Amino acid sequence: MGKIVISTNVSLDGVVQDPDGSERSRMGGWFGQYGGQTLTLGKVTTRPNGVTVVDSRLNQSNGQPIKIEWEVRDTGGGPRITDVKIEGVSMVITRRTDFTSYIQNNGGKVEALIQELESRATR
């Protein structure tokens, strides 16, 4: 089975690679919470800057389909998803804004964000 990689350590099929290189599985994978729904792949476009854009739709059983656009780059280590846009909203920009806000609300200290992320990762 092929894998779509979200980062260097998490794939959509639920395999998580720890920093030490060992792999373990998470129940249901990245999209486990979307049981009964389907992901339909659409047009694939390669831009001049080397980014490949994959259009898709998450077909909900109880609502309108959700438009998802995946930006994929291959910088020599294999293809990596570098951004996901849901209904046009970039998850990279959203996270960056969240992180900036968290740092500002915690005295401008990056260490506070690092501690919070590490705490969440162990839950």
C-alpha positions in Angstrom: 0.0 0.0 0.0 1.3 3.4 -0.9 1.8 6.2 1.7 1.1 9.9 1.5 3.5 11.6 3.8 2.4 14.6 5.9 5.8 15.2 7.3 9.0 13.2 7.7 7.3 11.2 10.5 3.6 10.9 10.0 1.8 9.3 7.1 -1.9 9.1 6.2 -2.0 5.3 6.7 -1.4 5.7 10.4 2.3 4.8 10.6 4.2 7.1 12.9 8.0 7.2 12.8 9.5 8.2 16.1 12.7 10.3 16.0 14.8 7.2 16.9 13.5 5.6 13.6 11.2 3.1 15.1 7.7 2.9 13.7 4.4 2.3 15.4 0.8 2.6 14.2 -2.0 4.8 15.3 -5.5 3.5 15.2 -7.3 4.7 12.1 -4.4 6.7 10.6 -4.5 10.4 10.0 -8.0 10.4 8.7 -9.4 7.8 11.2 -11.9 10.4 12.5 -13.5 10.5 9.1 -15.0 7.0 9.1 -17.5 6.4 6.3 -16.3 9.4 4.3 -14.3 9.2 1.1 -11.5 11.3 -0.4 -11.8 11.8 -4.1 -8.7 12.9 -6.0 -9.0 15.4 -8.8 -6.7 17.3 -11.0 -2.9 17.2 -10.5 -1.0 20.3 -11.6 2.7 21.0 -11.5 3.6 24.6 -11.2 6.8 26.1 -12.7 8.3 26.4 -9.2 8.3 22.6 -8.8 5.2 22.4 -6.5 2.7 19.9 -7.5 -0.9 20.7 -6.5 -3.4 17.9 -6.0 -7.1 18.8 -5.9 -9.4 16.6 -3.9 -12.7 16.5 -2.1 -13.7 15.0 1.2 -17.1 13.6 0.6 -19.1 13.8 3.8 -22.0 11.4 4.4 -24.0 14.2 6.0 -23.1 17.4 4.2 -21.4 19.2 1.3 -18.0 18.0 0.0 -15.0 19.8 1.4 -12.5 21.1 -1.1 -8.9 20.1 -0.1 -5.8 21.1 -2.0 -2.5 19.4 -1.3 0.8 21.1 -2.1 3.6 18.6 -2.7 7.3 19.1 -3.2 10.2 16.8 -3.9 13.5 18.2 -2.7 15.4 15.0 -3.3 14.2 13.0 -0.3 10.9 11.9 -1.9 7.6 13.8 -2.2 6.5 15.7 0.9 3.2 17.4 1.5 4.2 21.0 2.4 0.8 22.5 2.8 -2.9 21.5 2.9 -5.5 24.1 2.0 -9.0 23.3 3.2 -11.7 25.4 1.5 -8.8 27.7 0.5 -7.4 28.2 4.0 -3.8 27.3 4.3 -3.0 25.1 7.3 0.7 26.3 7.2 -0.4 29.9 7.5 -3.0 29.0 10.2 -0.4 27.2 12.3 2.1 29.9 11.9 -0.4 32.5 13.1 -1.4 30.2 16.0 2.3 29.8 17.0 3.0 33.5 16.7 0.0 34.3 18.9 1.0 31.7 21.5 4.5 33.1 21.7 3.3 36.7 22.0 0.8 35.7 24.7 3.6 34.0 26.7 6.0 36.9 27.0 7.5 36.6 23.5 9.3 33.4 24.6 9.7 30.6 22.0 10.5 28.2 24.9 6.8 28.4 26.0 5.6 27.2 22.6 8.2 24.4 22.6 7.1 23.2 26.0 3.4 23.3 25.0 4.0 21.3 21.8 6.1 18.7 23.7 3.4 18.4 26.3 0.7 17.8 23.6 2.9 15.3 21.8 3.0 13.1 24.9 -0.8 13.0 25.3 
